């Protein structure tokens, strides 16, 4: 019984290792996740706010901003995200940044 379980475990591990490149390729082909887009928006915000905010830095303000902007994005906007805020949210983005502390 123990040897059979070890063979089965090896088979499962082999299948998982073979499937992971295919899974990674499928994920990459489908576009970034909402969380990946949020992180990119956060990075862009921190870079753009560098030197413009109080001593605590831009992190908390930009974290709030990135969360609100990516929540407002449609699934299609997330899937096709390249850089920056979608055009339909550009006007709203200034207000969102101002409301975040």
Buried (B, 14 or more C-beta within 10 A) or exposed (E): EEEEEEEEEEEEEEEEEEEEEEEEEEEEEEBBEBEEBBBBBBEBBBEEBEEEBEEEEBEEBBBBBBBBBBEBBEEEBBBEBEEEBBEEBEEBBEEBBEEBE
